[in-house]
Amino acid sequence: MANSEPIGILRFTLSPKRELYSYKVVVRHEPGVITRICTIPELKKVDVQHLTYAPISFKKRGRVSLFLVADFCGSGVDPEALLEKLKRTKGVIDAELDKEIFPGLIIDDFHFPIYLMKDYRAIIVGQGMLSGLLEGIRDEMGPAGEAFLYHQGFEAGKMVVDYWLPMVQSIVGIRTKRELWDAMSKVIKALGWASIETLNWSDDGIGIRIRADGLVECQLLKRHMGSHMFRGFISGILSRLFGKELLAKEVKCISKGDEYCEFLTTEVFVGER
Ligand SMILES: [Zn+2]
């Protein structure tokens, strides 16, 4: 996949063969704190697996929280010694070493809620739940379930545009439909749905061809083929941007053996979605 690297957003992990320890740290939001933490001699000897550096709350400016996970295997470092060094580091307000629930289980129960941006909440849906949501409804309802998924995606796409467009335009001014779509397609990738490439664009919204590489909806399918929620989602976005109802048809799909999923927009005819 061009210009892409996978990322792990550690919320929990189970690795009993490692010596994993996790730390919850609160620091002052000021330059140099992270550098001082990262140069603690004990930390330099262990294998850092994860470091989240994020505001605790947008309402508590001046404080930033960290969730640090490290593998101490073979390091000779005492986890309590690192904790003491963290606590004594300039700029650190508080530090805590997580107690093990059982060996190898690490959970970030420190950071909650999750925000994508200021006051804009998000949840992370793992592939187990996603498979249940996407395939279970198709198992139970058949073609009606596929239509349901499409409409859910369509309404979600419209709502995303309705939520973000006024905010974006108030900050950066009026932009073209293509610029807005390019920004949204990057957000779609940033949220983990698919890597989007727009192969063809049109001024009337018809004949837009969109390639989705690694589309999670189709990658997870085991008992069904083809996207419905995601094609509804991009149909909703493009319909809002163009001010008329557009339909994204999936003309290629990884669940059918193609290398990519591809979508082509057409006008909506009565009874066709
Ligand atoms: Zn597909």
Residues whose N, C-alpha, C, O or C-beta is under 5 A from the ligand:
A	BS01	ZN	C218 G226 S227 K252 C253 I254 S255 C261
